[in-house]
């Protein structure tokens, strides 16, 4: 009986290793101009603690992050985006009626 109790006591800390992850998904709106912007985001945000998956959509200017809520949260992820010069919000930006100049290529692009 003592052996079983000792074995259970030894195995108990290991259960923390296999604790269920609390996966969450959030979509950020980010000022993405080109594939280089996506690459920069993918290289940096993917290595933030708790990030499990990251998808960048250049056309929609969004970044979807799947993360472990036990290790990080939305404000921490937003700080990571700001650190690389790409502020991120969870609400879509207001639409503009004027033409916008693409920061990477210098070409003007009409807003929809």
Residue pairs with C-beta under 8 A, 6 or more apart in sequence:
19 70
21 52
21 68
21 70
22 68
22 69
22 70
23 52
23 66
23 67
23 68
23 69
24 66
24 67
24 68
24 69
25 64
25 65
25 66
25 67
26 64
26 65
26 67
26 74
26 77
26 90
27 62
27 63
27 64
27 65
27 90
28 62
28 63
28 64
28 65
28 77
28 78
28 81
28 88
28 89
28 90
29 61
29 62
29 88
29 89
29 90
29 91
29 92
29 93
30 37
30 41
30 61
30 62
30 63
30 81
30 86
30 87
30 88
31 37
31 61
31 86
31 87
31 93
32 38
32 41
32 56
32 58
32 61
32 63
32 86
33 102
33 103
33 104
33 105
34 58
34 102
34 104
34 105
35 58
36 104
37 58
37 86
37 104
38 56
38 58
40 84
40 86
41 54
41 56
41 63
41 81
41 84
41 86
42 54
42 56
44 80
44 83
44 84
45 51
45 54
45 63
45 65
45 77
45 80
45 81
45 84
46 54
48 67
48 72
48 76
48 77
48 80
49 71
49 72
50 67
50 68
50 69
50 70
50 71
50 72
51 65
51 66
51 67
51 72
51 77
52 66
52 67
52 68
53 65
53 66
54 63
54 64
54 65
54 66
55 63
55 64
56 62
56 63
57 63
57 64
63 81
63 88
65 77
67 77
74 90
77 88
78 87
78 88
78 89
81 87
81 88
82 88
95 111
95 112
96 111
97 111
98 111
99 108
99 109
99 110
99 111
100 108
100 109
100 111
101 107
101 108
101 109
102 108
102 109
